[in-house]
Amino acid sequence: MIYLLPALLAIVLGAFALANPQPVTLSLWPAGWAIELPAWQAVLAPAAVGFLLGALIVWVAHLPIRRNLAQLRQAAALLDAELASREPAPAKPR
């Protein structure tokens, strides 16, 4: 079940790539360079780069939260250890 969404996404992207093989020319006006590549690459490559940059931004934005969580877990572990050391030892049977 966990592989259903990635498999569906791969099928959709594959169908998109097969449906758009015609070449397109991308050019940068002031520099004067041009590159010709299939239409699916001209669409999916910037989308992939945008996705990865967005994921990186979210990951970096959550670094302080993860650091705070690690500190809270460490403090909880210290408090648990202190509480365990304060509990009286169980009474020995006679």
C-alpha positions as CSV (number, residue, x, y, z in Angstrom):
1,M,0.0,0.0,0.0
2,I,2.9,2.3,0.8
3,Y,4.2,2.0,-2.8
4,L,0.9,2.7,-4.5
5,L,1.3,6.5,-4.6
6,P,4.9,6.5,-5.9
7,A,4.0,3.9,-8.5
8,L,1.0,5.9,-9.7
9,L,3.2,9.0,-9.8
10,A,5.8,7.2,-11.9
11,I,3.1,6.0,-14.3
12,V,1.7,9.5,-14.7
13,L,5.2,11.0,-15.3
14,G,6.2,8.2,-17.7
15,A,3.0,8.8,-19.7
16,F,3.7,12.5,-19.7
17,A,7.3,11.8,-21.0
18,L,6.0,9.5,-23.7
19,A,3.4,11.9,-24.8
20,N,5.8,14.9,-25.1
21,P,8.9,13.8,-27.1
22,Q,8.9,16.7,-29.5
23,P,12.0,19.0,-29.2
24,V,11.7,22.5,-27.9
25,T,14.4,25.2,-27.9
26,L,15.1,27.1,-24.7
27,S,17.2,30.3,-25.1
28,L,18.5,32.9,-22.7
29,W,18.0,36.3,-24.4
30,P,20.9,38.5,-23.2
31,A,23.5,35.7,-23.2
32,G,22.5,34.4,-26.6
33,W,22.8,30.7,-25.8
34,A,20.1,28.1,-26.8
35,I,19.6,24.5,-25.9
36,E,17.2,22.0,-27.6
37,L,15.7,19.2,-25.6
38,P,12.5,17.1,-25.4
39,A,9.5,19.0,-24.0
40,W,9.1,16.6,-21.1
41,Q,12.6,17.5,-19.9
42,A,11.9,21.2,-20.3
43,V,8.9,20.8,-18.0
44,L,9.9,18.1,-15.5
45,A,13.5,19.2,-14.8
46,P,12.5,22.7,-13.5
47,A,9.6,21.0,-11.5
48,A,12.1,18.6,-9.9
49,V,14.5,21.3,-9.1
50,G,11.7,23.4,-7.6
51,F,10.5,20.5,-5.5
52,L,14.0,19.8,-4.2
53,L,14.6,23.4,-3.3
54,G,11.3,23.6,-1.5
55,A,12.1,20.4,0.4
56,L,15.5,21.9,1.4
57,I,13.9,25.1,2.6
58,V,11.4,23.2,4.7
59,W,14.1,21.0,6.1
60,V,16.3,24.0,7.1
61,A,13.2,25.8,8.5
62,H,12.6,22.8,10.8
63,L,16.1,22.5,12.1
64,P,15.5,24.7,15.2
65,I,12.4,22.6,16.0
66,R,14.3,19.4,15.8
67,R,17.1,20.8,17.9
68,N,14.6,21.9,20.6
69,L,13.0,18.4,20.5
70,A,16.3,16.8,21.0
71,Q,17.0,19.0,24.0
72,L,13.6,18.3,25.5
73,R,14.1,14.5,25.0
74,Q,17.5,14.8,26.7
75,A,16.0,16.7,29.6
76,A,13.2,14.2,29.9
77,A,15.7,11.3,30.0
78,L,17.6,13.1,32.8
79,L,14.5,13.7,34.8
80,D,13.4,10.0,34.3
81,A,16.8,8.9,35.6
82,E,16.6,11.2,38.6
83,L,13.1,10.0,39.4
84,A,14.2,6.4,39.1
85,S,17.1,7.1,41.5
86,R,14.7,8.6,44.1
87,E,12.3,5.7,44.2
88,P,12.7,3.6,47.3
89,A,14.1,0.1,46.8
90,P,11.5,-2.6,47.0
91,A,11.2,-4.2,50.4
92,K,12.9,-7.6,50.7
93,P,10.7,-10.5,51.8
94,R,11.5,-12.0,55.2
